[in-house]
Amino acid sequence: MGGAAGMKRGTWRDLLLATLCIMAITLSAAGVAASGITVVSEFGIHTEAWKTRVAAFTEETAITVNVIQYPYANYLDQLTLNFTGGRPNFDVAYISGLWYPSFATAGYITPLDQLFDDPADLADIPGLDLARQRDHIWIAPYMNEIGGIAYRRDLFEDPVEKARFQERYGYELRPPQTLREYRDVAEFFHRPPDLYGVTLMGRRSIFLATHFMNRLWARGGTILDEELRPAFDGPDGVAALEETKAMFQFANPAARNYDFQEALTEFEGGRSAMAELWTTGLLYADDPSVSTVVGKASFARFPQDASAVGQRLPALYIFWGFAVSSASPKKDAAFKFVEFMTRADQQALAAPGRNIPSRLSALDSPRLRSLHPWLAPFQDVLRNVVPTPLVPLIPEGNIIMNEYLVPEISAYIAGEKPAKQALDDAAGRVERLLRENGYYD
């Protein structure tokens, strides 16, 4: 999700840092690039994680690394300009998993098959299967996360709250497992203005779309069927969209204008019992410099429709990783960098507070588990869902989500269209786009 993975805390400091970084590169790039490789990335906490291992990489391989960073807001544009210009000024790009299909189709990045020839890698890296298209692996997953429910463990385990919930609803208070339980728990904890039942993101953006997709997947639905025809405008899609809107009654009224940053701030501040986010949010909740709920938050799988409980269904999966430029004259050094950074030992060393490793074996690190106890339920969820990107992994995927689905979801939430009409309008545009691009006979 170009945007969803951009759950970064963009501030004015990003622009300043970018300016300083570009100035530094201008002064020193020639000398650095001549003796090593250049890696381009955005400003973000998982970039800061792998940067902590650059010195160790250079010590092990004698290959120096020059890092160029851009604010997330214009990073994709900078990458595209470099690629289309024919002479990228980097050897390795750290990119969203949603971007690589377009880059691979255009020939901008080169296959990484030689780095993942061990069959055990497929079981150890849940995102690796998503990195494969046309029988090649194009991106080496480094960070990954799952969409679900961040919740206040201290509230859910409070004996008084448990007794009150039992008395009111007739069953035990627990992280919700069904959509009905999710609604009940949100209603129970909704005590404005001090505490809201759930934090949602209502601004017209890709973040709002995650709420619709969570509920569509919870019913076993999908955006496109196996023939790549729109499949989101049926009864399950309508129910998912109507339920998305209904949940806002248990959220802060201001949530209609939230995106990821505002939602995270509300949850960090202890002002909601649950937040419909993804697991990076727990890293921030554990950060005492920004959070009032340190050690009080945990993570649960997104609730399922009652008819689907226990099934292995799709769940929002976000991943970023390393790709090697086809134009790089230093591919061997670039491959060594990618191999080093995606090793389990290096991921575990880099992760605390900044990243969620893409390798399940790295998540077993006792050090990581002690710092972030919620990694245990995260790992369990990851093993029991079908990791699914927010947008279809075809070159048109981002257009389908950002230009067709998001506006129609927003139009329904704003009361401008009935749910069925909004989804039918989006489906019609999706089918027309894919037909014009030759997907159907």
Secondary structure, DSSP 4 states (H G I P E B T S, - for coil): -TTGGG-----HHHHHHHHHHHHHHHHHHHHHHHHEEEEEEESSHHHHHHHTTHHHHHHHH--EEEEEEE-HHHHHHHHHHHHHTT--S-SEEEEETTTHHHHHHTT-EE--GGG--STHHHHH-TTTGGGEETTEE--EEEEEEEEEEEEEHHHHT-HHHHHHHHHHHSS---S--BHHHHHHHHHHH-BTTTBBS-B---STTHHHHHHHHHHHHHTT--SB-TTS-B-SSSHHHHHHHHHHHHHGGGS-GGGGG--HHHHHHHHHTT-BSEEEEETHHHHHHT-TTT-S-TTTEEEEEPPB-GGGTTS--EEEEEEEEEEEETT-S-HHHHHHHHHHHTSHHHHHHH-TTT--BSSHHHHT-HHHHHH-TTHHHHHHHHHTSEEE-SS-SSTTHHHIIIIIIHHHHHHHHTTSS-HHHHHHHHHHHHHHHHHHTT---
